[in-house]
Amino acid sequence: MNVDDIVAAKIEAARRQVADRKRIREELAAARKRGLAHRYRVKLAYLDQLNNATPAASAA
């Protein structure tokens, strides 16, 4: 194994690390997006429930 092989192996390892980090970032971004969408759906459902409640029912 010569120096060129060692350098090539290190470069390949660095490329794999970059690709892994990119994949992880994309997975986390997708999870964050799904979480935000869920949170907004729940919020809108709650606000809709408040707007549709009758005043007599909320006073009782």
N, C-alpha and C positions, 0 to 999 in steps of 0.2 A: 504494500500500500504506500503510494507516494504522496507528496504534499498536495498534488492536484486532486487526488481522490478524497483526501481529508477536507479540503476546502469545499469541494463539491457536496460532500455529505453535510457539512455545516450549513451551506447555503440551502440545501433541500430541507433540512430541519427547520431553518428559519422561515422558509416559505410555508411549511406545514403549520407552524405556530401562527403565522399571520392568517392563514386560511381558517384555522380553528377559532381564532379570536373573532374573525369576521362572522363566522357562522354563529357563534355564541351571541354576539351583539345583535344579529338579525333575529335570533330566537327570542332574546329578551325584549327587543322592540315589539315583536309580534305579540308577546304575552302582555306587555304594557298596554298596547293598543286594545287588545281584547278586554283587559281589566277596566280601562277607561270607558270603553263602550258599555260595559256592563254597569258601571257606576252611574253613567248618565241615564241609562234606561231605567234604573231603579229610582233615580232622582225625578225623572219625568213622570214616572208612574205615581210617585208620592205626591208630586205637585198636582197631577191630574185628579188624584183622589181628594186632595184638599179643595180644589176648585169645584168638584162635583158634589161635595157634601152640602146638605141643606142646612140653613142656619138653625132651624128648629132642632135638628138632630144633634148639632154641635153644642147647642145650649143645654140640652138635656143631660 
